[in-house]
Each structure stands twice: as C-alpha cells, then as structure tokens.
Amino acid sequence: MSSSTSSGARSTAAKPVAPPGSQPVLRAQHLSKSYHSPVLRDLDMGIEPGQFVAIMGPSGSGKSTLLHCLSGMDRPSAGSVLLGDTEITTMSEKELAALRLTRFGFVFQQVHLMTTLCLLDNIVLPGFLAGLRPRPEITARGEELMESMGIADLAASGVTEVSGGQLQRAGICRALINDPGIVFADEPTGALNSTTALQILDLLGQVHASGTTLVMVTHDAQVAARADRVLVLVDGRIEEDLALGRYREAEAPSRLTTVTEALQRRSV
C-alpha cells in the first residue's frame, strides 16, 4: 500500500468506539421478511457502535435481505428496525432516502458509478445532494478520501478507464463522503482477485478502525474472520453468533478456525 494511503488514513479523524455492552446503534426486533416464501424469520439482533459485524450463510439464507432491511433499502414484512431510539421501519420513502444519504454508506460487489462523470465527481455527488456542507468543503473531502484510498491521481479519470480494484476504492470513497455512522457492505470483495480483495479489505479495516460501524455480508470465511462478530444465518434465523473481538493479525489462524468450525456445524 502506498505511503499516500497511510498518510491519508492518519489524517481522518477517528470516531469514538463504544465499549462492549453499550446501547446498540442498530437493532432488529422480531424481524421477518417474506417474498413468495419466508426469508427472515422472527429475527432479533443488535449492533453496537463501532462494531464490525460479518453476516454469513448459504445462498438463500437471508444475508442480503437482512442487510437491506437493516439499512432501510427494503421494508420487513413484520417486526421493526431501530436506529438508536428511532424506528426506521415506519419512515416514509422520502425520510428513508434522506437517512440512507446522510447517515449510512453503502459498498456493493458491483460498483454503480455514473459513466458520464469522472471518479471525483461521482464521489462528491452524494455530498452535493445531501447539502450538509459547502461544495468546496465536500470536494476537499472527496480529494482527501481519494488520497487515503491511494487513487488521488485518478480524480479526473472516467469510470471505464480504471481497474475493478480502483473502482471499488472509488466506491468506498463515495460511501464515506457524508461521514456516515454505519457502512453497509454486500460482498465488497466478491468480484475482485485475491490480491485486490485483500487490499480492499485492509481499506475497509481502516474505515472500521476510525470508529465507523461496519456491517458486511460475505461468503468468505477469511474475510469474516477479521470482524469483531460473525452472524451465521440459516433459513432466515441466526444460528451462530460468534464474538471474536478486535482483529489482530497474530490471531488470524485461530479466528479463521473458529469461523470455519461454525460454518461446518451449520453445514454452510
């Protein structure tokens, strides 16, 4: 990783990380979601401020559906989702859109940027739409984020002129432009080669280290082993809730073993 990436990461102000056992920043209560059949089934969970939670499970277990319900991208069929003391499941579509724009950040497997805009303009666009700060300040924040992600020299590049890894870095910058308290990531390394995937994971680790709450869907046990906590979903229910604590590289093999054994217990 380049020296510019490290210096940029240091310049980002850290958010306070809540101690274990604090009031959850995000809660699901009796959460259920059905399409043609049940996907989530009477699910209860809470996520603490500053926590990195990985969500795992077999295909069709409800991982992405849970992420979408927690983030207000989809509405549950029953139950509630609370952001602090505010129930987001009763919000209007307009209120939810504003919430997702200003309080949440999103990183997806496929980065959807506008091909008519350069990378920097794509990154700062949500900041302009939110209107929380003057435009020059938003642009400066976008440039700072690109520096921290090691892509400052690509600010004027088009979406089709950069690699998949560089595009994902731009997607992370866009997710962070409004300084969200929670970042939701759905298989953010799934479309990348192993080397680039590790680089992106390291960058998301820096985001988490700054105090941002990170909720990530992944099928990769090595990715999940870096999380503070791993939830394993089977048939729409949480069957394993692993408390791993903060990641230390020296503990990586034992953490991976813990996650792998949990998946084997649930035949994932």
C-alpha positions as CSV (number, residue, x, y, z in Angstrom):
1,M,0.0,0.0,0.0
2,S,1.3,3.4,-0.9
3,S,2.6,5.9,1.6
4,S,0.0,8.3,0.4
5,T,-2.7,5.9,1.6
6,S,-1.2,5.6,5.0
7,S,-0.8,9.4,5.5
8,G,-4.4,9.9,4.3
9,A,-5.7,7.4,6.7
10,R,-3.9,9.1,9.6
11,S,-5.5,12.4,8.7
12,T,-9.0,11.1,9.1
13,A,-10.4,11.9,12.5
14,A,-11.4,8.9,14.5
15,K,-14.9,8.4,15.9
16,P,-15.2,7.3,19.5
17,V,-15.7,3.5,19.7
18,A,-18.3,2.4,22.2
19,P,-17.3,-0.2,24.9
20,P,-18.8,-3.7,24.7
21,G,-22.3,-3.9,26.2
22,S,-23.2,-0.3,25.2
23,Q,-26.6,0.6,23.8
24,P,-27.0,-0.9,20.3
25,V,-26.8,1.7,17.5
26,L,-28.9,-0.6,15.3
27,R,-31.5,-3.2,16.4
28,A,-33.8,-5.6,14.7
29,Q,-36.8,-6.9,16.7
30,H,-38.9,-9.8,15.6
31,L,-37.8,-9.1,12.1
32,S,-39.5,-11.2,9.3
33,K,-39.5,-10.8,5.6
34,S,-41.3,-12.9,3.0
35,Y,-41.5,-12.8,-0.7
36,H,-43.1,-16.0,-2.1
37,S,-41.9,-17.8,1.0
38,P,-40.3,-16.7,4.3
39,V,-36.7,-15.3,4.0
40,L,-36.2,-13.9,7.5
41,R,-38.0,-15.5,10.5
42,D,-38.7,-13.6,13.7
43,L,-35.1,-12.4,13.9
44,D,-33.7,-10.4,16.9
45,M,-30.2,-8.8,16.9
46,G,-28.4,-5.6,17.9
47,I,-25.2,-4.0,16.7
48,E,-23.1,-1.8,18.9
49,P,-21.5,1.5,17.8
50,G,-18.1,1.0,16.2
51,Q,-18.6,-2.8,15.8
52,F,-17.6,-4.7,12.7
53,V,-20.2,-7.4,12.0
54,A,-19.9,-10.0,9.3
55,I,-23.1,-11.8,8.1
56,M,-22.6,-15.3,6.6
57,G,-24.7,-18.2,5.5
58,P,-25.6,-20.3,2.5
59,S,-27.3,-18.9,-0.6
60,G,-30.9,-18.1,0.2
61,S,-30.3,-17.9,3.9
62,G,-31.4,-14.2,4.0
63,K,-28.0,-12.4,4.3
64,S,-28.6,-9.7,1.7
65,T,-32.2,-9.4,2.7
66,L,-31.2,-8.7,6.3
67,L,-28.7,-6.1,5.2
68,H,-31.4,-4.4,3.1
69,C,-33.9,-4.4,5.9
70,L,-31.3,-3.0,8.4
71,S,-30.3,-0.2,6.1
72,G,-33.8,0.8,5.0
73,M,-33.4,-0.4,1.5
74,D,-36.2,-2.8,1.9
75,R,-39.1,-3.0,4.4
76,P,-39.7,-6.1,6.6
77,S,-43.0,-7.9,6.4
78,A,-43.2,-7.8,10.2
79,G,-41.1,-6.5,13.1
80,S,-39.0,-3.4,13.4
81,V,-35.6,-1.9,12.8
82,L,-34.4,0.9,15.2
83,L,-31.5,3.3,14.6
84,G,-30.8,4.3,18.2
85,D,-34.3,5.0,19.5
86,T,-35.8,5.8,16.1
87,E,-37.8,3.2,14.3
88,I,-36.9,3.4,10.7
89,T,-39.5,0.8,9.5
90,T,-42.2,3.4,10.0
91,M,-40.4,6.2,8.0
92,S,-41.7,7.4,4.7
93,E,-39.8,6.7,1.5
94,K,-38.6,10.3,1.4
95,E,-37.4,10.0,5.0
96,L,-35.6,6.7,4.3
97,A,-33.9,8.2,1.3
98,A,-32.6,11.1,3.4
99,L,-31.5,8.6,6.1
100,R,-29.6,6.5,3.6
101,L,-27.9,9.5,2.1
102,T,-26.8,11.2,5.3
103,R,-26.4,8.5,8.0
104,F,-25.5,5.4,6.0
105,G,-22.8,4.4,3.5
106,F,-23.1,1.6,1.0
107,V,-20.4,-0.6,-0.7
108,F,-21.6,-3.3,-3.1
109,Q,-19.9,-6.1,-5.1
110,Q,-20.6,-4.2,-8.3
111,V,-19.8,-0.5,-8.1
112,H,-22.5,1.5,-9.8
113,L,-21.0,4.8,-10.8
114,M,-22.2,7.2,-13.5
115,T,-20.2,6.8,-16.6
116,T,-20.8,10.5,-17.6
117,L,-18.9,11.7,-14.6
118,C,-15.2,11.4,-13.6
119,L,-14.3,9.5,-10.4
120,L,-14.1,12.6,-8.2
121,D,-17.5,13.9,-9.4
122,N,-19.1,10.5,-8.7
123,I,-17.6,10.5,-5.2
124,V,-18.7,14.0,-4.2
125,L,-22.2,13.8,-5.8
126,P,-23.9,12.3,-2.7
127,G,-22.3,15.2,-0.7
128,F,-23.8,17.7,-3.1
129,L,-27.2,16.0,-2.9
130,A,-27.2,16.0,0.9
131,G,-26.2,19.7,1.1
132,L,-24.8,19.4,4.6
133,R,-21.6,21.3,3.8
134,P,-20.4,23.9,1.3
135,R,-19.5,22.5,-2.1
136,P,-15.8,23.4,-1.8
137,E,-15.6,21.6,1.5
138,I,-17.3,18.5,0.0
139,T,-14.8,18.5,-2.9
140,A,-11.9,18.8,-0.5
141,R,-13.3,15.9,1.5
142,G,-13.6,13.8,-1.7
143,E,-10.0,14.6,-2.6
144,E,-8.9,13.6,0.9
145,L,-10.7,10.3,0.7
146,M,-9.2,9.5,-2.7
147,E,-5.8,10.3,-1.2
148,S,-6.5,7.9,1.7
149,M,-7.5,5.2,-0.7
150,G,-4.5,5.6,-2.9
151,I,-6.4,6.8,-6.0
152,A,-5.8,10.6,-5.8
153,D,-4.1,10.6,-9.3
154,L,-7.3,9.2,-10.8
155,A,-9.6,12.0,-9.8
156,A,-10.2,13.1,-13.4
157,S,-10.4,9.5,-14.8
158,G,-13.6,8.1,-16.3
159,V,-15.3,5.1,-14.8
160,T,-14.3,2.9,-17.7
161,E,-10.7,3.9,-17.6
162,V,-9.8,2.3,-14.2
163,S,-9.4,-1.2,-12.9
164,G,-12.0,-3.1,-10.8
165,G,-10.0,-2.6,-7.6
166,Q,-9.6,1.2,-8.3
167,L,-13.4,1.4,-9.0
168,Q,-14.1,-0.3,-5.7
169,R,-11.8,2.1,-3.9
170,A,-13.8,5.0,-5.5
171,G,-17.0,3.3,-4.3
172,I,-15.7,3.3,-0.7
173,C,-14.8,7.0,-1.1
174,R,-18.4,7.7,-2.2
175,A,-19.8,5.7,0.7
176,L,-17.8,7.8,3.1
177,I,-18.3,11.3,1.6
178,N,-21.1,12.2,4.1
179,D,-19.2,10.7,7.1
180,P,-21.8,8.0,7.8
181,G,-22.0,6.4,11.2
182,I,-22.7,3.0,9.6
183,V,-21.3,1.5,6.4
184,F,-23.2,-1.5,4.9
185,A,-21.1,-3.7,2.5
186,D,-22.6,-6.5,0.4
187,E,-19.8,-8.9,-0.8
188,P,-17.5,-5.9,-1.5
189,T,-14.6,-8.2,-2.5
190,G,-16.6,-10.8,-4.3
191,A,-15.7,-9.6,-7.8
192,L,-12.0,-9.0,-7.2
193,N,-8.9,-11.1,-7.4
194,S,-7.4,-12.3,-4.2
195,T,-4.7,-9.7,-4.0
196,T,-7.0,-6.7,-4.8
197,A,-9.6,-8.2,-2.4
198,L,-7.1,-8.1,0.5
199,Q,-6.2,-4.5,-0.3
200,I,-9.9,-3.5,-0.3
201,L,-10.4,-5.4,3.0
202,D,-7.5,-3.6,4.5
203,L,-9.0,-0.3,3.5
204,L,-12.4,-1.2,5.0
205,G,-10.5,-2.2,8.1
206,Q,-9.1,1.3,8.3
207,V,-12.7,2.6,8.0
208,H,-13.7,0.4,10.9
209,A,-10.6,1.4,12.9
210,S,-11.7,5.1,12.6
211,G,-14.8,4.2,14.7
212,T,-17.3,3.6,11.9
213,T,-19.8,0.7,12.4
214,L,-19.3,-1.8,9.6
215,V,-21.9,-4.4,8.6
216,M,-20.7,-6.8,5.9
217,V,-22.3,-9.7,4.0
218,T,-19.6,-12.1,2.9
219,H,-19.3,-15.8,1.8
220,D,-15.5,-15.8,2.6
221,A,-14.5,-17.1,6.0
222,Q,-11.2,-15.3,5.8
223,V,-13.0,-12.0,5.3
224,A,-15.4,-12.8,8.2
225,A,-12.5,-13.7,10.5
226,R,-11.5,-10.1,10.5
227,A,-14.8,-9.0,12.0
228,D,-15.5,-8.3,15.7
229,R,-18.5,-10.5,15.4
230,V,-19.8,-13.1,12.9
231,L,-23.5,-14.0,12.5
232,V,-24.3,-17.2,10.6
233,L,-27.8,-17.3,9.1
234,V,-29.5,-20.5,8.1
235,D,-33.1,-20.4,6.8
236,G,-33.6,-16.8,7.9
237,R,-32.5,-17.4,11.5
238,I,-29.3,-16.6,13.3
239,E,-27.8,-20.0,14.2
240,E,-24.4,-18.8,15.3
241,D,-23.3,-15.5,16.9
242,L,-19.5,-15.5,17.3
243,A,-17.8,-12.8,19.4
244,L,-14.3,-12.6,18.0
245,G,-13.2,-9.2,19.4
246,R,-10.9,-6.8,17.6
247,Y,-8.8,-8.3,14.9
248,R,-5.1,-9.0,15.5
249,E,-3.1,-10.5,12.7
250,A,-1.3,-12.9,15.0
251,E,-4.7,-14.4,15.9
252,A,-5.8,-14.8,12.3
253,P,-5.4,-18.6,12.1
254,S,-7.3,-19.3,15.3
255,R,-10.1,-16.8,14.3
256,L,-10.4,-18.5,10.9
257,T,-10.7,-21.9,12.6
258,T,-13.5,-20.6,14.8
259,V,-15.4,-19.3,11.8
260,T,-14.8,-22.4,9.7
261,E,-15.9,-24.7,12.5
262,A,-19.1,-22.7,13.0
263,L,-19.9,-22.9,9.3
264,Q,-19.2,-26.7,9.4
265,R,-21.6,-27.1,12.3
266,R,-24.3,-25.4,10.2
267,S,-23.2,-27.2,7.0
268,V,-22.6,-23.9,5.2
